[in-house]
Amino acid sequence: QVQLVESGGGLVQAGGSLRLSCAASGLIFGAAAMAWFRQAPGKEREFVGAISWTGYTTYYADSVQGRSTISRDNTKSTVYLQMNSVRPEDAAVYYCAAARRGALNRSSYYREEYAYWGQGTQVTVSS
């Protein structure tokens, strides 16, 4: 059974930083592309970023490009999201997702690409 467990959410001050982690089990983590999505109240779940199975390729949403970094440690089956200069509009529930393939492609921006999802971790931003 595949499990993705996010951690690291909480209250962050605007302008500060956050680091989320997602620990995976039950899948061949090193063969899966991983992604972060987020969902704010009343809004659709949106793509934040993705990383290929090797970690060499990353994609980011325009809204977080330049202030976010996705990384992974295949020895720990864990993917990370580091976000700096956090803004009030970054407040959301953040979800980790795993794809069935390892490479990124134009589908990697969409929820349908991902077969497995975590339960999410809440990020609240104080201004």
C-alpha positions in Angstrom: 0.0 0.0 0.0 1.4 3.3 -1.0 1.6 6.0 1.6 2.7 9.6 1.3 3.0 11.5 4.5 3.6 15.2 4.5 5.0 17.2 7.4 6.4 20.6 8.1 3.3 22.7 7.8 2.2 25.3 10.3 2.2 29.0 10.8 4.7 31.0 8.8 5.2 34.7 8.8 5.0 36.5 5.5 8.4 37.0 4.2 9.7 33.9 6.0 10.4 30.4 4.8 8.9 27.0 5.0 10.2 23.5 4.4 7.8 20.7 3.8 8.7 17.0 3.7 6.9 14.1 2.2 7.9 10.6 3.2 6.9 7.8 0.9 6.5 4.1 1.4 5.0 1.2 -0.6 6.4 2.3 -4.0 9.7 2.3 -5.8 10.4 5.9 -4.8 13.5 6.2 -6.9 11.5 5.5 -10.0 8.7 8.0 -9.5 8.4 11.6 -10.4 7.1 13.5 -7.4 5.1 16.7 -7.1 3.7 19.2 -4.8 0.2 20.7 -5.2 -1.7 23.1 -3.0 -5.3 24.0 -2.4 -6.6 27.1 -0.7 -10.2 27.3 0.6 -12.7 27.7 -2.3 -10.0 27.2 -4.9 -9.0 24.3 -7.2 -6.0 22.3 -6.3 -3.1 23.8 -8.1 0.4 22.7 -9.2 3.3 24.0 -7.2 6.3 22.0 -8.6 7.6 18.6 -9.6 10.8 16.7 -9.7 12.0 13.9 -11.9 13.1 10.5 -10.5 16.7 11.5 -10.7 16.2 14.9 -9.2 17.9 16.5 -12.2 14.7 18.0 -13.7 12.3 20.3 -11.9 9.2 22.2 -12.9 7.7 25.1 -11.0 4.5 27.1 -11.2 5.0 30.7 -12.2 3.7 31.8 -8.8 6.5 30.1 -6.9 9.3 30.1 -9.5 12.5 31.7 -8.2 11.6 31.4 -4.5 11.0 27.6 -4.3 13.1 24.6 -4.5 12.0 21.0 -4.8 14.5 18.3 -3.9 14.5 14.6 -3.1 16.6 12.1 -1.2 16.0 8.7 -2.8 17.9 7.0 0.0 15.3 8.3 2.4 12.3 8.1 0.0 11.6 11.7 0.8 10.8 14.7 -1.3 11.1 18.3 0.0 9.7 21.7 -0.8 11.6 24.7 0.3 9.8 28.0 -0.2 11.3 31.4 0.7 9.7 34.9 0.7 6.4 33.3 1.7 3.3 35.4 0.8 -0.2 35.4 2.2 -1.4 33.8 -1.0 0.8 30.8 -0.3 -1.5 29.8 2.5 -3.1 26.4 1.6 -3.1 22.7 2.3 0.0 21.3 0.5 -0.2 17.9 -1.0 2.5 15.6 -2.1 1.9 13.3 -5.1 3.7 10.5 -6.8 3.5 9.6 -10.5 3.8 6.1 -12.0 6.6 7.2 -14.3 9.9 8.9 -13.5 10.4 11.5 -16.1 8.7 14.9 -16.2 6.7 15.9 -19.3 4.0 18.4 -20.1 1.4 16.3 -18.2 3.4 16.8 -15.0 1.6 20.0 -14.3 -1.7 18.3 -14.0 -3.3 16.3 -11.2 -4.2 13.5 -13.5 -0.6 12.6 -14.0 -0.3 11.5 -10.3 -1.5 8.2 -9.0 -0.9 8.6 -5.3 -1.6 11.4 -3.0 -0.8 12.3 0.6 -3.3 13.7 3.1 -1.9 17.2 3.0 -0.3 19.6 5.5 -1.7 23.0 6.3 0.3 26.1 5.8 -1.0 29.3 7.3 0.7 32.6 6.6 0.5 35.5 9.0 0.9 39.0 7.6 
